[in-house]
Amino acid sequence: MKAPLLTLDKVETRIGPYHILHGVDLVVPEGQATMLLGRNGAGKTTTARTIMALWRASSGTIVFGGREITKDESPTIARLGVGYVPESMGIFSDLTVAENLRLAAISRRIDPKRLELIFEAFPAMKRFWLGRAGTLSGGQKQMLSIARAIIEPQRLLIIDEPTKGLAPAIIANMVGLFRDLKATGVTILMIEQNFALARAIGDTVAVMEDGRIVHSGRMADLAADDALQRRLLGLSMSAHQ
């Protein structure tokens, strides 16, 4: 296994009176895609938000690229090369697609090669380039959210449910996009319910239950073990393509 780019060690998160994460241990190898799976309410989104300091870890440590970021602010973490695609999409509805992407670019100037990569995966972004983001469909807004996260080169992409609302053809394009990003050395941590996509791009997997990591290993091993899938996830991947 490759050296880790991101490590969570005994991370606990409390939100008001609620204790959500109970000592999460997670290793994300550099240059690979790690899939974070689990039933609804297992703590997956809380884990992503805690890494990004949108919610604070109450204890434990988070290390990115050899640097502890547990107490860093969200903008600092982003500047280290961490892109985040939240489940809520996080786009500016009153701005055009072009303006959304320019705002996400550090210099406000978009690298044509990055734009070509985005247009190839998400043709709708080119078609609605000058349209207001608020008029896009739910699936198109999701594409824009992902495009914003990758408009600049990132060391790590944290992506929460990217296929929600997307047509199968777009999901197929997305698989190609994430494979291309991995080929350039980008590390991915993805929360996903689409098991076909998880199997297609995942190198490693971690499964959460009740705020803890209850299984970690190779994605291929989980994909090949129907009994393990049913025990950990309550269903079989082969039945949910």
FENMONOR-V11624 format. One line per field, one symbol per residue. ss: DSSP state (H for helix, E for strand, L for the rest). psi: psi as a letter, one per 30 degrees, with the letter a starting at -180 (. if undefined). A space follows every 50 residues. Layout:
ss->???
psi->???
//
This chain:
ss->LLLEEEEEEEEEEEELLEEEEEEEEEEEELLLEEEEEELLLLLHHHHHHH HLLLLLEEEEEEEELLEELLLLLHHHHHHLLEEEELLLLLLLLLLEHHHH HHHHLLLLLLLHHHHHHHHHHLHHHHHLLLLEHHHLLHHHHHHHHHHHHH LLLLLEEEEELLLLLLLHHHHHHHHHHHHHHHHLLLEEEEELLLHHHHHH HLLEEEEEELLEEEEEEEHHHHHLLHHHHHHHHLLLHHHLL
psi->klkkekkkjhkkkkjbfkjekihkjkkjkkglkkkjlllkgfgeeeeeee eggekkkfllkkkkhgkkgeglleeeeeffhjkkjlegehljeflleeee eeefkeggkkkeeeeeeeeeeiffeeegeglkffflleeeeeeeeeeefg fkklekkjkjhffkgkleeeeeeeeeeeeeeefggkkkjkkkfjfeeeee fkelkkkkkhgljfkkakeeeeffjeeeeeeefglkeffi.
//
